[in-house]
């Protein structure tokens, strides 16, 4: 009798687990020993899981991602050059924390400073670059905040180029994911060149990259560690497996080992429990939207990079997409301007909304065309 009851109980338990598994659409995220974290599908900036993503925290040396972003921007705009020698100021030399050990009066090429900033996490290198780009670190901080606003980092405020503690120097896991994704997207060659370097030698001192995952997982190719007493041990990491890239931001762990293990746990979970679907190729026109008062009356719409979305394994055929145009869309329209929204649903439930951009410019039309469209809009 007891044996029969045990069998019935086991059967009932298995049936309950089966029903839960069938009803559970989104996989349950792992529990991480961290203050705040997010996991992002880089192909669409889709959040797969998060814990306190908008908690304002000190970013420590994760700040250097913004310093790097502005440095790469300056190189692209040719306001600085890789081989340009940068004089080391006393302020840069005296900056505390981690260093690449540059000396006052040295003329250090920009590229050496970049490696010192990224691989060695050199605060002295950051200040030298900030002064070369903006004239002073204070002016550079203004540029950092302006760029943060442009990128949509709504909860960040920067006071320095290094991440050294300051009560007004704060950001969030969500904003850091936005920044890291932008750096990888906008500067792919620079990202590949510098962020996977395991060590760098300067001034006869070899220092290893503090990102342990570069040794633990060959699919991880960046990005940055950070630590202060207030911030704890932090790590932004990115892994590419096949054509798919995931990005994790883990803030406020208790040790160097913990930030690595928790980040790897999060990345592995994302790759294991989600499938990636490439919905649209980079610059592929996915639709044409009506334009008013323009030199042409239609504009091609799409995405600047491959648009990849993650869905729980086995749910790929249940994803539906709807493209909605921003109307009235009035010329001039600039390439890259957001002109619509891609709305995704999974089994009839909302699954995310993503901005759709113009793939071309549409200048103003002739005065006659504008007049005709003005009249038409009155009755639209």
N, C-alpha and C positions, 0 to 999 in steps of 0.2 A: 504493500500500500504506500509506504513512504517512497519507494522507488518510483511508483506511478506519479505521485504528487511532484516529486523532483523533476520528472520528465515534462509534466504539464507546465510547471513553473518555468523551466528552461525554454520550452516552446513559446510560452507567453512572452518571455523576455526578448527572445529573438524576433518575434512578431512586432513588439513595440519598437525595438531598435530599427527594424526595417521600415516601419511607418515614419519614424522620425527622420531617417536618412532620405526617404522619398520626399518628405515635406520640406526638408532643409535645402533651400536653394543656394544660399551663399555659405561657403565653408566657414567654420568657426576659426577665428584668428588665434594664433598662439598667445600665451601669456608671457610678457616680457618684463624683466627686472629693470625697468627704465622709467624715468619721469614722464616722457612723452615720446611718441614715435609714429611714423607713417611708412606705408609701402605704396609705391607708385608704379604704374605701368607707363614707361617712358614714351611709348608710341602715341599716347593720347593724354598723358598727365592724369590718368584715371587713378583715384585712390582705391586700392584693394582692401586696405584695413588701416585703422588709425586708433591711437589712444591719446587723448588730450592734445590734438594737433594744433590748437590755437592758444595753448598756454605760453605766456611770454616768459622766456628764459634767456640767460646769458649764453651767447653762442660760442664763446671762447675762440679758438683758432679756426672754427668753421667760417668765421668772418672773412678769412683769406680767400674764400670762393668769390666774394664780391670784389676784393682787391685784384684777384686774377682776372675776373670778367672785365673790369675796367682797363686792366693792362692789355689784355688781348684786343679790346676795342681800340685802344690808343695805337697799337701796332697796325691794326687794319686801317685806321684813319691816317697812318703815317705821321703822327705827331711824335712818336718815338720809333726807334729801330732796334732790332735784336742785338746788333753789334755796337750800338751806341754806348760809350762809356759814361757811367753815372758817378759823379763825385760823392763820396760818403761823408755826410755831415756828422757833426758831433752828436746831434740828436738821434740820428739813426744808430750810431755806434753805441750810445748809452741806453738804448731801449732794452728793457728787461725781458725776462722770459726766455723762450727758446731762441737760438741764434744760429746764423750761418757763419758768424765770426768775421765779418768785414771790418776794416779798420778806417779810422778817420783819415781823410785825404786820399784813400785809394780810389782808383777809377775802375769801377766794376761794370762790365758789359750787362746790358739789360737781360740777356738770356741767362747769364749766371745768376742774377738776382731772382729770376723766375724760378729756376731750379732750387735755389736756396729757400724761396718762399714755399713752394709746393712740396718738395721732398723733405727738406729739413725743418719746415715750419718756422723759418727764421723771421722773427719780428723785426730785426734790423733790416732785412731785405725788403720787407713790406714798407717800412718808413722811407727807405731810399727810393723805392718805386713810386710811392705816393708823392714825394717831393719832386721827382723827375717829371711826373705827369701833370701835377696840379700846382706845383710851387711850394706847397706846404701840406702837412697832414690834415690841418683844419679844412683847407680848401678841398682836399681830396674827400673828406668825410661828407662835405656838401654834395659832391658828385655821387658818392655812394648812395645817399638818401634819395637823390633825384633819380638814379637808375633803379633803385628799389621800387619807387613809385611807378616808374614806367613798366616794370616787369609785373606789377600787381602784387607786390609784397606789402600787404596792407597793415601788418602788425610789427614791422621792423623799424628800428632806428639805430643808426650807426654813429659812433663818436670817434672811432679811430680805425686804422687800416689793419690792425693786428688781432683784435679780440681781447686785448688786455682789459681787466675788469673796470667797469664804469656803470653806475646804477642806471644810466640812461641808454646804455648799449644793450639792446634786447632784440630778440626775434622769436620766431615760432618754428616748429617742425614743418608746418604747412609752407611757410615762406621759404625755408631752407630747401625744401623739395622743389619749389618753383625756381629758385636760383640755380640749384644744381642741374635741373633739367634744362634750363636756358643755356647754361655754360656748355653742356654736352651737345645740345642742339645747334647753338650758334657758332661754336668753335670746335668742331669735331676733330680737326687735325691737331690743334693745340692740346686738346684733351688726350688724344691718343699718344702724343709725343711725351708729355710730362707726367701725367697722373699715374701711369703704371710703372714709373721708375722706382726700383726697390732701394736704391741708395744713391748718394751723391757726395762727392769729395770736393771740398774747397778749403783753401788755406791749410793744406795737409791734414785736414780733419775729415774723416769719412763718417757720415751719419746715415742710419737706415731710415727708410720711410716708416712712420709709426703705424701705418695701416696694415695690421697683421693679416688681413684677408688676402693680400697680394701673394702671400706664401701659402695660405690654407686652401684657397680655391682658385684654380687657374682661370675661371670664367670672370673673376672680379678684376676690373681694370682701373679702379679708383674708388672714392675720390679724396676724402679729407677727414683727419682726426681733430679732436679738440679736447682741452682739459684746463679747467681752473677749479679751485676749491668750491666756488659757488655753482659752477656749471656741471661739475662731475665729469665723467669720462663720456665723450660723445663721438659718434662716427656717422658720416654719410658714406654709403658704399653703393656701388653699382656693379651689376653683373650682366653679361650678355651671353645667353645660351641659344645658339642658333641665330635666328634673326630677331630674337626677342630680348629686350633689355628691361630689367627692373631696377628701381632705385629705392634704397631704404635710408631713412633718417632716424637714428636712435640717440636720444638725448638723456643725460643724467643717469648713467650706470655707475656702479661702485668701483669698477676697476678696468684696467686696460684689457684684461682677458674677457671680462664680461661684455664690454662694448663689441668685441669681435664675435663672441659666441652668440649673443643676442641678435646681432645684425645678420649673421649667417643663418640662424634659425628662421628669421623673417623672410630672407631671400628664398631659402629652400621651400618654405611653405607656399610662397607665391608661385614658384615654378611648378610645384607638385600638384596643387589643387586647382589651378586655373589653366585654361587653354587660351592662346592668343589668336585673335582673328584679325587679319589685315583687311580692313574694310575698303580703304582707298590708298592708292599710291601717291607719293609726293607730287604735287603740282598737277594731279589728274583732275580735269574738270568734272565735278560730280553733278553739276547743274548749271543753268544759266538763269540769272535773276533780271527782272525788268529794272531799267534805270531811267529816271526822268531827267529832262533838261541836259542830256549828254550828247556828245558827238556820235555815240551809238546808243541804241536803246536796250542792249543786253550786255551783261558782264558775266564772265566765267567765274564760278565759285568752287573752292576746294580747300585743300590743306597744304601748308608749306613743306611738311614732311610726311612720310608714310604714317597713315592713321591706323594704329593698332589698338584694339580693345581686348581686355581679358574678360572671360566669362567662366563660371564654374564648369569644371569638366563635365561633358555630356549635355551641356545646354546651348552649344553653339547654334543649333538649328532653330532655337526658340527666340533668338535675338531679332528685334525689328527696329528699323530706322526710319525716321521722318525728318525731312529737311524743310526748315521754315525760313523764309526770306524776311529780312528787315525791310518793311515798307512804310511809307514811300522811301525808296532809295534814290536820292537826288545827287546828281553830279556836282562837283567833281568827285570821283571815286578813286582812291589810291590803292595800288597793289599792296596787299597785306592788311587792308582795312577789314574789320569784322563787319560782315554784311548779312549774316544769318546764323542759324543755330541748328546743329544736328541733335535731335532728340532720340535717345535710345530707350527701348523698353524690353524687358525680359518677361515672357509669359504674361504680357499685359500690364506689368508694373514698371514704373519709371526706373531707368538704369543709368541715367546720366545725361547731361547736356553739354555740348562742346561747340565752341565758336568756329564758324566757317568764314574763310577770308576770300577777298577778291584776288584773283590770280592775274589781274591786269589793271592798268590805269584806264579810266574813262574820263577824258577832259570835258569841260563845258562845251555844249553845242553852240550853234549859231544863235543870234538873238531871236531869229524867227522860230527856231526849234524850241528855244526856252519859252517863248511866248505861247506857242501852241500847247506845250506841256503844262504851263501854268494854268491855262484855261481848262485843260483836261483834268488836272488835279482838283479843280473846283467841283467837278461832278463825279470824281472817283469814289 
